[in-house]
């Protein structure tokens, strides 16, 4: 099976160095220098992994990623950028990136991360489930009643934490600490958590007959089947 990588990078020297290095590792490599070119190639060709810069001419990297995820939840995307703030990382992962690596980086680490993403895409791993809802921890695919559900990275992590405690209430304090990596809750963070729960419920519950995601007022959230 051909291992193919699309490098989305507008800096010619960086793109050339990545291309040379990855070809030396046995990959077939293509390069896109603009967001529009990247989106066209992703839409018309198949790649094992996409290396995506964020600062691109025209359509930026996040816009490319968001457009991709509306139509494709399988292509592995590794953001490769100089943007190194926490807010940038969160925005990239929430938009649907599978990994995030900041420039400058060690080439050996980049190759290791690409290989990890390839394994994640090929292997069916352990599954968390409740009723007809299933979450595969390795492929990061979610389905309910056989219907695929497209989640952002944050939504996936949130659902994973709920499914790891089936029938048990998961507090907002726990979600703030383990999903958002914040030591203390704030009213703003509570609103963010509630907004993510609402989006998750819309994707998981609304298309189906029975609700699985429930709010325990003043405490937190629980995944369980509705009592008949």
Buried (B, 14 or more C-beta within 10 A) or exposed (E): EEBBBBBBBBEEEBBEBBBEBBEEBEBEBBBBBBBBBBBEBBEEEEBBBBBBBBEBEEBBBBBBBBBBBEEBBEBBBBBBBEBEEEEBBBBBBBBBBBBBBBEEEEEEEBBEBBBBBBEBBEEEEEBBEBBBBBBBBBBBBBBBEEEEBBBBBBBBBBBBBBBBBBEEBBBBBBBBBBBBEBEEBEEEBEEBBEEBBEBBBEBBBEEBEEBBBBBEEEEBBBBBBEEE
